[in-house]
Amino acid sequence: MVLGIQEIPSRASIALPMVALVTVLGGLETFFNWRSRWQEFFDRHHVTWADASRQWVEFRRLDRPPQSPEIRA
């Protein structure tokens, strides 16, 4: 019996508590200000990926075979 309703379909008996849980978590998120904590993580993550990308491009440049004048023409 969910919310005092006896004739509720089985899928709804799962969905209603999940909606309530998401609502509660949404309210708690503003209280604990979790987004600011995630922002710090994403900033560090972005710097890490930018560095990895830069290194990959440099390695690809070094891996390129030397071009002779005949090939360019």
C-alpha positions in Angstrom: 0.0 0.0 0.0 1.6 3.2 -1.2 0.4 6.6 0.1 -2.8 4.9 1.4 -4.0 3.9 -2.1 -4.8 0.2 -2.2 -5.7 -0.2 -5.9 -2.4 1.1 -7.4 -0.6 -0.7 -10.3 2.6 -2.5 -9.5 4.8 -0.1 -11.6 3.3 2.9 -9.9 4.1 1.4 -6.5 7.8 1.6 -7.5 7.6 4.9 -9.4 5.9 7.0 -6.6 8.6 6.3 -4.0 11.3 7.0 -6.5 9.8 10.4 -7.4 9.5 11.1 -3.7 13.2 10.2 -3.3 14.3 12.4 -6.1 12.3 15.3 -4.7 13.9 14.9 -1.3 17.4 14.6 -2.8 16.7 17.8 -4.8 15.8 19.6 -1.7 18.9 18.3 0.2 21.1 19.3 -2.7 20.4 23.0 -2.2 21.0 22.6 1.5 24.4 20.9 1.2 25.4 22.9 -2.0 26.9 19.8 -3.7 27.1 21.5 -7.1 29.9 23.7 -5.9 31.9 20.6 -4.8 31.3 19.0 -8.2 32.5 22.2 -9.9 35.9 21.9 -8.3 36.1 18.3 -9.5 35.2 19.2 -13.0 37.7 22.0 -13.1 40.5 19.6 -12.0 39.2 17.0 -14.5 39.2 19.5 -17.3 42.8 20.5 -16.6 43.9 16.9 -16.6 42.2 16.1 -19.9 43.5 19.3 -21.5 47.0 18.3 -20.5 46.5 14.7 -21.8 45.1 16.1 -25.1 48.1 18.4 -25.5 50.6 15.6 -24.9 48.7 13.3 -27.4 48.9 16.0 -30.1 52.7 16.5 -29.5 53.3 12.7 -29.7 51.3 12.5 -32.9 53.5 15.4 -34.4 56.7 13.5 -33.4 55.3 10.3 -34.9 54.7 11.8 -38.3 57.2 10.8 -41.0 59.4 13.5 -42.5 58.0 15.0 -45.7 60.3 15.2 -48.7 59.9 18.0 -51.3 58.7 15.5 -53.9 55.7 14.5 -51.8 54.5 18.0 -51.2 54.3 18.9 -54.9 
